[in-house]
Amino acid sequence: MIRLFFKLEWKSFFRSASLGTKLAMKIFMGLLMAYFAICFGIIGFGVYYILEEEKLKPFEVVNAYLMYYFLADLVVRYFFQQMPVTNIRPLLLQNLTKSNIVHFSIWKTLSSFFNWGHAFFFLPFSIVLIYKGFNPFGVIAWHVAMVCFIYMNNFLCLLSNNSNKVFYGLLALLVMVVGGHYFGYFNLGEITGPAFESIYSQYWPLAVVLALAAMLYKWTFSYFSGQMRLDTGLAKKTSTANTENFSWLDQWGTLGTFLKNDIRLIKRNKRARMSVIMSFFFLFYGFIFMNDQYKDMQFMHVFAGIFVSGGFLFVFGQFVPSWDSSYYPLMMSQNIPYRTYLQAKWTLIVIATAISTVLASFYLYFGTSQYLMIVTGAIYNIGCNAHLVLLGGAFNKTPIDLASGQQAFGQKQSFNAKTMLLGLPKMVLPMGLFALGNVIHSEWLGMGFVAVAGVIGFAFKDKVFTLIESIYKKEKFAALAAYKQQS
């Protein structure tokens, strides 16, 4: 049975309309995994000796920070781990049991780098512990428990991506832990450190951890099994639609019609609405870099300024035109100019960038130059990055299932190698322009260079749109073929 599933996955991959992009992405991700594996391995072998030189007890220190490690892993997983996509409906028509389908879908996640990548840290560290004279059986028990915690994070990530109750519960727990530690109410390491150490010294805690992992797997299995019913879990939810005319946009003609559709999408769809909420949190990104720690690295202020003003651009804009993938074939059959469609997306991005810049005015508290850096970033976002986002969309052929939050193992991400490469100028070019101006004269000249680049991009908007429109037309049929695929 497992062999059959892997055979279907293999055919699905090589018959995909975006095979070339997927292969390039696999190679890129493989190189990235190799880099992190080497880093984890070096830390795993060296952390014991580093802590020992500092006159600390390495095993106790590592155990004290393990809970923070697992919490950070859970956060990273939620935002970056690719959720498995299993096209369930055709399988339900075959002579396959639901339990086999769900088991296989969950097992697909076990092969993720986010699971086995941790071995490059824990395995070398365990070897060093045994080499230093620790009880081998205790170290093995501790290591097995760490593997269980990693896979428990995997199951929690699966549940939080599909269940609001689990997501908000974990979010509340994370806020409570971080807030309690920040304000000094408790130190999580002092509480959980001895518990992790007890796994080494006593064997019964390992049985508890194994039982918890088994229970969490069973919960995950039960949840997704319950979603595999055509009349409930896989059925599209219907509700009474509220008519919203947005008649004030009618003055813009066809452009206004597209803007209406985007506004309705954001208001009605959970995923699009979450992208707007996430872009709001980008407003506070500047707190990381606009402090004394980066006083001598002013080019990082430009990096922060672009993110603060361009949260919507990066979160929502990167999925253009995938937001419209469900009705893209219908839209392409209409007499609609590509330029009008692109103009509507660009206008929405510009409006959101302007609103973000106004909301970020509280950075004036840190000084005029900090806020001017954000304004400079906004000018560059409007003049250059907005065009780059639309250009990257021409190569984004991964459809977005807007109802995926209601389906088992629905798609959550839409990454593309070409769009990632096109994303480099969004950050590198303005930072380079600022550094050049700063070296020649001062930070004011650097901001001037970045702002002028944005103004030039805006001035040549028509010519850039002509280029982008031609690329969209060239990629039109490849995009239509890709959007028709469901896996």
SULLIN-V311029 format. One record per residue. N is the residue number from 1. RES is the residue in three letters. PHI is phi in degrees with one decimal (* if undefined). OMEGA is omega as a letter, one per 30 degrees, with the letter a starting at -180 (NA if undefined). Layout:
BEGIN
n | res | phi | omega
N | RES | PHI | OMEGA
N | RES | PHI | OMEGA
END
This chain:
BEGIN
n | res | phi | omega
1 | MET | * | l
2 | ILE | -62.7 | l
3 | ARG | -60.3 | l
4 | LEU | -63.3 | l
5 | PHE | -62.9 | l
6 | PHE | -65.6 | l
7 | LYS | -64.5 | l
8 | LEU | -65.4 | l
9 | GLU | -63.7 | l
10 | TRP | -61.6 | l
11 | LYS | -64.7 | a
12 | SER | -61.6 | a
13 | PHE | -68.0 | a
14 | PHE | -81.1 | l
15 | ARG | -99.0 | a
16 | SER | -68.0 | l
17 | ALA | -68.6 | a
18 | SER | -108.4 | a
19 | LEU | -60.9 | a
20 | GLY | -59.4 | l
21 | THR | -64.0 | a
22 | LYS | -65.1 | l
23 | LEU | -64.2 | l
24 | ALA | -61.6 | l
25 | MET | -66.7 | l
26 | LYS | -62.2 | l
27 | ILE | -64.9 | l
28 | PHE | -61.6 | a
29 | MET | -66.4 | l
30 | GLY | -63.3 | l
31 | LEU | -64.2 | l
32 | LEU | -65.5 | l
33 | MET | -62.9 | l
34 | ALA | -62.3 | l
35 | TYR | -63.0 | a
36 | PHE | -67.4 | l
37 | ALA | -63.5 | l
38 | ILE | -64.7 | l
39 | CYS | -62.2 | l
40 | PHE | -62.1 | a
41 | GLY | -63.5 | l
42 | ILE | -62.4 | l
43 | ILE | -66.2 | a
44 | GLY | -60.8 | l
45 | PHE | -78.5 | a
46 | GLY | -95.8 | a
47 | VAL | -63.7 | a
48 | TYR | -62.3 | a
49 | TYR | -69.9 | l
50 | ILE | -64.4 | l
51 | LEU | -67.2 | l
52 | GLU | -66.2 | l
53 | GLU | -66.4 | l
54 | GLU | -84.6 | l
55 | LYS | 62.3 | l
56 | LEU | -111.9 | l
57 | LYS | -92.4 | a
58 | PRO | -56.0 | a
59 | PHE | -64.5 | l
60 | GLU | -67.5 | a
61 | VAL | -64.9 | l
62 | VAL | -62.3 | l
63 | ASN | -64.0 | a
64 | ALA | -66.2 | a
65 | TYR | -103.4 | a
66 | LEU | -63.5 | a
67 | MET | -63.7 | l
68 | TYR | -64.7 | l
69 | TYR | -61.9 | a
70 | PHE | -71.0 | l
71 | LEU | -65.4 | l
72 | ALA | -63.7 | l
73 | ASP | -61.6 | a
74 | LEU | -65.1 | l
75 | VAL | -65.0 | a
76 | VAL | -62.3 | l
77 | ARG | -59.1 | a
78 | TYR | -60.2 | a
79 | PHE | -89.1 | a
80 | PHE | -121.7 | a
81 | GLN | -72.0 | l
82 | GLN | -72.9 | l
83 | MET | -74.0 | a
84 | PRO | -68.3 | l
85 | VAL | -114.1 | l
86 | THR | -120.3 | l
87 | ASN | -75.2 | a
88 | ILE | -79.5 | a
89 | ARG | -55.7 | l
90 | PRO | -63.2 | a
91 | LEU | -68.9 | a
92 | LEU | -68.1 | l
93 | LEU | -86.9 | a
94 | GLN | -95.1 | l
95 | ASN | -82.1 | a
96 | LEU | -128.3 | l
97 | THR | -81.3 | l
98 | LYS | -61.5 | a
99 | SER | -63.4 | l
100 | ASN | -64.7 | a
101 | ILE | -64.5 | a
102 | VAL | -68.5 | l
103 | HIS | -57.0 | a
104 | PHE | -64.9 | a
105 | SER | -62.6 | l
106 | ILE | -71.5 | a
107 | TRP | -64.1 | l
108 | LYS | -59.0 | a
109 | THR | -72.0 | a
110 | LEU | -67.2 | a
111 | SER | -85.7 | a
112 | SER | -68.7 | l
113 | PHE | -60.2 | l
114 | PHE | -65.5 | l
115 | ASN | -100.6 | a
116 | TRP | -77.7 | l
117 | GLY | -63.3 | l
118 | HIS | -66.5 | l
119 | ALA | -62.3 | l
120 | PHE | -68.6 | l
121 | PHE | -98.7 | a
122 | PHE | -70.6 | a
123 | LEU | -67.1 | l
124 | PRO | -61.0 | a
125 | PHE | -64.4 | l
126 | SER | -66.3 | l
127 | ILE | -63.2 | l
128 | VAL | -63.4 | l
129 | LEU | -59.4 | l
130 | ILE | -64.7 | l
131 | TYR | -62.7 | a
132 | LYS | -84.3 | l
133 | GLY | 101.1 | l
134 | PHE | -71.5 | a
135 | ASN | -60.1 | a
136 | PRO | -58.1 | a
137 | PHE | -67.3 | l
138 | GLY | -65.9 | l
139 | VAL | -65.8 | l
140 | ILE | -63.1 | l
141 | ALA | -61.6 | l
142 | TRP | -62.6 | a
143 | HIS | -64.8 | l
144 | VAL | -61.1 | l
145 | ALA | -63.1 | l
146 | MET | -64.1 | l
147 | VAL | -62.3 | l
148 | CYS | -62.9 | l
149 | PHE | -63.3 | l
150 | ILE | -63.1 | a
151 | TYR | -74.2 | l
152 | MET | -64.6 | l
153 | ASN | -61.1 | l
154 | ASN | -61.9 | l
155 | PHE | -68.5 | l
156 | LEU | -64.2 | l
157 | CYS | -65.3 | l
158 | LEU | -59.4 | a
159 | LEU | -68.7 | a
160 | SER | -68.1 | l
161 | ASN | -76.5 | a
162 | ASN | -123.8 | a
163 | SER | -126.4 | l
164 | ASN | -63.8 | a
165 | LYS | -62.3 | l
166 | VAL | -66.6 | a
167 | PHE | -60.7 | a
168 | TYR | -69.9 | l
169 | GLY | -65.8 | l
170 | LEU | -67.1 | l
171 | LEU | -63.6 | l
172 | ALA | -62.8 | l
173 | LEU | -63.7 | a
174 | LEU | -65.2 | l
175 | VAL | -62.7 | l
176 | MET | -64.7 | a
177 | VAL | -66.6 | a
178 | VAL | -64.9 | l
179 | GLY | -64.0 | l
180 | GLY | -62.9 | l
181 | HIS | -71.6 | a
182 | TYR | -64.9 | a
183 | PHE | -88.6 | l
184 | GLY | 79.7 | l
185 | TYR | -73.2 | l
186 | PHE | -160.9 | l
187 | ASN | -115.3 | a
188 | LEU | -61.1 | a
189 | GLY | -63.8 | l
190 | GLU | -68.4 | a
191 | ILE | -85.8 | a
192 | THR | -87.9 | a
193 | GLY | -55.2 | l
194 | PRO | -60.0 | l
195 | ALA | -64.9 | l
196 | PHE | -67.1 | l
197 | GLU | -64.6 | a
198 | SER | -64.7 | l
199 | ILE | -64.8 | l
200 | TYR | -75.4 | a
201 | SER | -84.8 | l
202 | GLN | -129.9 | a
203 | TYR | -89.6 | a
204 | TRP | -64.8 | l
205 | PRO | -60.3 | l
206 | LEU | -62.7 | l
207 | ALA | -62.2 | l
208 | VAL | -64.5 | a
209 | VAL | -63.7 | l
210 | LEU | -62.0 | l
211 | ALA | -65.7 | l
212 | LEU | -62.8 | l
213 | ALA | -63.7 | l
214 | ALA | -64.5 | l
215 | MET | -64.9 | l
216 | LEU | -68.2 | l
217 | TYR | -63.8 | l
218 | LYS | -64.7 | l
219 | TRP | -63.7 | l
220 | THR | -60.7 | l
221 | PHE | -62.1 | a
222 | SER | -65.2 | a
223 | TYR | -62.7 | a
224 | PHE | -74.4 | l
225 | SER | -64.1 | l
226 | GLY | -68.3 | l
227 | GLN | -87.0 | a
228 | MET | -97.2 | l
229 | ARG | -117.3 | a
230 | LEU | -61.2 | a
231 | ASP | -87.7 | a
232 | THR | -132.1 | a
233 | GLY | -59.8 | a
234 | LEU | -96.9 | a
235 | ALA | -79.6 | l
236 | LYS | -76.3 | a
237 | LYS | -74.0 | l
238 | THR | -119.0 | l
239 | SER | -149.5 | l
240 | THR | -69.5 | a
241 | ALA | -85.0 | l
242 | ASN | -98.1 | a
243 | THR | -74.7 | l
244 | GLU | -127.3 | a
245 | ASN | -81.5 | a
246 | PHE | 48.7 | a
247 | SER | -61.2 | a
248 | TRP | -67.2 | l
249 | LEU | -90.8 | a
250 | ASP | -63.9 | a
251 | GLN | -65.6 | a
252 | TRP | -98.2 | l
253 | GLY | 63.4 | a
254 | THR | -61.3 | l
255 | LEU | -59.1 | l
256 | GLY | -64.3 | l
257 | THR | -62.7 | l
258 | PHE | -65.0 | l
259 | LEU | -64.1 | l
260 | LYS | -59.8 | a
261 | ASN | -62.0 | a
262 | ASP | -68.2 | l
263 | ILE | -65.8 | l
264 | ARG | -63.1 | l
265 | LEU | -59.5 | a
266 | ILE | -66.0 | a
267 | LYS | -73.4 | a
268 | ARG | -100.3 | a
269 | ASN | -100.3 | a
270 | LYS | -63.1 | a
271 | ARG | -67.3 | l
272 | ALA | -64.1 | l
273 | ARG | -65.3 | l
274 | MET | -65.7 | l
275 | SER | -65.0 | l
276 | VAL | -69.1 | l
277 | ILE | -63.5 | l
278 | MET | -65.1 | l
279 | SER | -65.0 | l
280 | PHE | -65.0 | a
281 | PHE | -69.8 | l
282 | PHE | -64.2 | l
283 | LEU | -59.9 | a
284 | PHE | -96.6 | a
285 | TYR | -64.6 | a
286 | GLY | -64.7 | a
287 | PHE | -62.4 | a
288 | ILE | -72.4 | a
289 | PHE | -107.5 | a
290 | MET | -88.9 | l
291 | ASN | -146.5 | a
292 | ASP | -64.9 | a
293 | GLN | -62.2 | a
294 | TYR | -108.7 | a
295 | LYS | -63.0 | a
296 | ASP | -92.6 | l
297 | MET | -125.1 | a
298 | GLN | -67.6 | l
299 | PHE | -63.8 | l
300 | MET | -71.6 | l
301 | HIS | -66.2 | l
302 | VAL | -65.3 | l
303 | PHE | -55.6 | l
304 | ALA | -66.9 | a
305 | GLY | -61.5 | l
306 | ILE | -67.5 | l
307 | PHE | -71.4 | a
308 | VAL | -61.2 | a
309 | SER | -85.1 | a
310 | GLY | -112.4 | a
311 | GLY | -58.3 | l
312 | PHE | -64.3 | a
313 | LEU | -59.8 | a
314 | PHE | -79.8 | a
315 | VAL | -84.3 | a
316 | PHE | -89.4 | a
317 | GLY | -64.2 | a
318 | GLN | -67.7 | a
319 | PHE | -101.6 | l
320 | VAL | -82.3 | g
321 | PRO | -98.3 | a
322 | SER | -60.4 | l
323 | TRP | -57.3 | a
324 | ASP | -101.6 | a
325 | SER | -64.0 | a
326 | SER | -68.1 | l
327 | TYR | -123.8 | l
328 | TYR | -61.3 | l
329 | PRO | -59.0 | l
330 | LEU | -63.8 | a
331 | MET | -64.9 | a
332 | MET | -72.7 | l
333 | SER | -85.0 | l
334 | GLN | -92.5 | l
335 | ASN | -85.4 | a
336 | ILE | -119.4 | l
337 | PRO | -67.3 | l
338 | TYR | -58.7 | a
339 | ARG | -60.9 | l
340 | THR | -65.4 | l
341 | TYR | -62.0 | l
342 | LEU | -67.4 | l
343 | GLN | -62.0 | l
344 | ALA | -65.3 | l
345 | LYS | -63.6 | l
346 | TRP | -61.9 | l
347 | THR | -62.5 | l
348 | LEU | -62.1 | l
349 | ILE | -64.7 | a
350 | VAL | -64.1 | l
351 | ILE | -61.2 | a
352 | ALA | -64.6 | l
353 | THR | -64.3 | l
354 | ALA | -64.2 | l
355 | ILE | -63.6 | l
356 | SER | -62.7 | l
357 | THR | -65.2 | l
358 | VAL | -67.4 | l
359 | LEU | -64.1 | a
360 | ALA | -82.0 | a
361 | SER | -64.4 | l
362 | PHE | -67.6 | l
363 | TYR | -70.2 | l
364 | LEU | -60.1 | l
365 | TYR | -61.4 | a
366 | PHE | -84.7 | l
367 | GLY | 134.7 | a
368 | THR | -64.4 | a
369 | SER | -63.5 | l
370 | GLN | -65.6 | a
371 | TYR | -71.8 | l
372 | LEU | -63.7 | l
373 | MET | -64.3 | l
374 | ILE | -68.5 | l
375 | VAL | -62.4 | l
376 | THR | -61.3 | l
377 | GLY | -62.0 | l
378 | ALA | -65.0 | l
379 | ILE | -62.3 | l
380 | TYR | -68.1 | l
381 | ASN | -62.4 | a
382 | ILE | -70.5 | a
383 | GLY | -82.1 | a
384 | CYS | -123.8 | a
385 | ASN | -65.6 | l
386 | ALA | -62.4 | l
387 | HIS | -69.9 | a
388 | LEU | -64.9 | l
389 | VAL | -63.9 | l
390 | LEU | -66.9 | l
391 | LEU | -64.4 | l
392 | GLY | -64.0 | l
393 | GLY | -62.9 | l
394 | ALA | -64.1 | a
395 | PHE | -103.7 | l
396 | ASN | -88.4 | a
397 | LYS | -110.8 | l
398 | THR | -99.0 | a
399 | PRO | -71.0 | l
400 | ILE | -111.1 | l
401 | ASP | -88.2 | a
402 | LEU | -66.9 | l
403 | ALA | -100.6 | a
404 | SER | -64.7 | l
405 | GLY | -66.3 | a
406 | GLN | -100.9 | a
407 | GLN | -116.6 | l
408 | ALA | -69.5 | l
409 | PHE | 54.6 | l
410 | GLY | -74.5 | a
411 | GLN | -70.3 | a
412 | LYS | -122.4 | a
413 | GLN | -126.2 | l
414 | SER | -148.1 | a
415 | PHE | -102.3 | a
416 | ASN | -151.6 | a
417 | ALA | -64.5 | a
418 | LYS | -65.6 | l
419 | THR | -67.3 | l
420 | MET | -66.1 | l
421 | LEU | -66.8 | l
422 | LEU | -67.5 | a
423 | GLY | -77.2 | a
424 | LEU | -61.2 | l
425 | PRO | -61.2 | l
426 | LYS | -61.6 | a
427 | MET | -108.7 | a
428 | VAL | -67.5 | a
429 | LEU | -62.2 | l
430 | PRO | -63.5 | l
431 | MET | -65.7 | l
432 | GLY | -66.9 | l
433 | LEU | -62.4 | l
434 | PHE | -65.4 | a
435 | ALA | -61.7 | l
436 | LEU | -63.0 | l
437 | GLY | -63.8 | a
438 | ASN | -67.3 | l
439 | VAL | -71.5 | a
440 | ILE | -67.9 | a
441 | HIS | -139.2 | a
442 | SER | -161.7 | l
443 | GLU | -65.6 | l
444 | TRP | -66.8 | l
445 | LEU | -68.0 | l
446 | GLY | -61.2 | l
447 | MET | -63.7 | l
448 | GLY | -63.6 | l
449 | PHE | -61.0 | a
450 | VAL | -64.8 | a
451 | ALA | -64.4 | l
452 | VAL | -63.7 | l
453 | ALA | -60.7 | l
454 | GLY | -65.5 | l
455 | VAL | -65.2 | l
456 | ILE | -63.3 | l
457 | GLY | -60.8 | l
458 | PHE | -68.3 | a
459 | ALA | -65.2 | a
460 | PHE | -99.0 | a
461 | LYS | -58.6 | a
462 | ASP | -62.1 | a
463 | LYS | -66.2 | l
464 | VAL | -65.7 | l
465 | PHE | -64.3 | l
466 | THR | -62.1 | l
467 | LEU | -64.6 | a
468 | ILE | -63.8 | l
469 | GLU | -61.6 | l
470 | SER | -65.4 | l
471 | ILE | -69.2 | l
472 | TYR | -60.1 | l
473 | LYS | -65.5 | l
474 | LYS | -66.9 | a
475 | GLU | -93.3 | a
476 | LYS | -57.7 | a
477 | PHE | -73.2 | l
478 | ALA | -65.6 | l
479 | ALA | -67.0 | l
480 | LEU | -61.4 | l
481 | ALA | -65.3 | a
482 | ALA | -70.3 | a
483 | TYR | -69.1 | l
484 | LYS | -78.3 | l
485 | GLN | -78.9 | a
486 | GLN | -105.9 | a
487 | SER | -115.1 | NA
END
